[in-house]
């Protein structure tokens, strides 16, 4: 690579070779420009020059994330250009720094995920960058995990993305209990997931990948000397949006084609769960994770799952907890204490989630007029637990949804689904 002979070694805080974001190659300290990426132009490589290149203004959220994760611009631009192929032209970089939403990365947490991933990529290419790693290390169940960021906050737990801190690593999800009184719920979640992972019900090879895959349970030392129970599951890439993110991106409702595949994927999974003798009990928008490109759905939030078929010598289990912030998704009978956990509960809650994704109001059971009537009628019927003509079998309902899909969309075909990052 051609570079400026008058560059000052070590400028930009770099004492050794560093990554040229334009090419992905390591270059000598002091190399200020890439003169080969665009013939006749000098493309800046160093932090100060890159900031000048953008005109001195950067998207505020992006600038804050770069500071939080202590990531130099070369790391983010290099990752986006070399790994994600999001910046095919070097001129795209200046536009991205000011308007990341034009590249599908203007929506939190997608933008933070890109910055976090870029930090890890740059560390792997250059070694330690920009001082100490921003990732805290937590010792849990005999392993050390580097915490990469907060994924979400539940009613009683905080959920983090982390990686095993050793040479042969893997990414995991850490669910850290915030409320000690809910320890039994976290233990219940681990028990149910382990039972489902050992299932031999038809389709278990596929459906087990759509459930959180249990790794270990342990505890984390708190500052006050107590210990917080922790549940560890494997991270599955691509499932980065919840159904709430879908509604935020499509405030007037997702296209009917998207509502159909979201509902079908959810019912496929629920059929497997129910045939194993469990009811999820908390099918909520925050618990449905969506893979926009592959049209996949995963179900998380298993702390309220119960057996739908009592074990010998045991009575029917009651729903152990509810989420008051999502009261519109539960049938009224749940709040009146007259709704034993059965498969029909999951089907009602799922239908209300799909109604929400379609732009409707779960509290009132209303569906926008833009939704084709056969689909709207099915959503209304299964959102109402007292409606006639309902089935309690998820796989039977799946066939009903498939029939409606053929009626309103014709033969099944792939419809791209627009979500940030895809």
Secondary structure as UniProt FT lines:
FT   TURN            5..6
FT   TURN            9..10
FT   HELIX           11..13
FT   STRAND          18..19
FT   TURN            21..23
FT   STRAND          26..27
FT   TURN            29..30
FT   STRAND          33..34
FT   TURN            39..40
FT   STRAND          43..44
FT   HELIX           47..53
FT   TURN            54..56
FT   HELIX           60..68
FT   TURN            69..70
FT   HELIX           73..78
FT   HELIX           79..83
FT   HELIX           91..98
FT   HELIX           100..103
FT   TURN            108..109
FT   HELIX           110..126
FT   STRAND          137..140
FT   TURN            141..142
FT   STRAND          143..153
FT   STRAND          157..164
FT   STRAND          171..177
FT   HELIX           180..182
FT   HELIX           183..197
FT   TURN            202..203
FT   HELIX           204..207
FT   HELIX           208..210
FT   STRAND          214..221
FT   TURN            223..224
FT   STRAND          227..234
FT   TURN            237..238
FT   STRAND          241..242
FT   HELIX           243..249
FT   TURN            250..252
FT   HELIX           256..275
FT   TURN            276..277
FT   STRAND          278..279
FT   HELIX           285..287
FT   STRAND          288..291
FT   TURN            292..295
FT   STRAND          296..299
FT   TURN            303..304
FT   STRAND          306..307
FT   TURN            312..313
FT   HELIX           324..329
FT   HELIX           332..335
FT   TURN            336..337
FT   HELIX           343..357
FT   TURN            358..359
FT   TURN            362..365
FT   TURN            369..370
FT   HELIX           373..383
FT   TURN            385..386
FT   TURN            388..389
FT   HELIX           394..409
FT   TURN            420..421
//
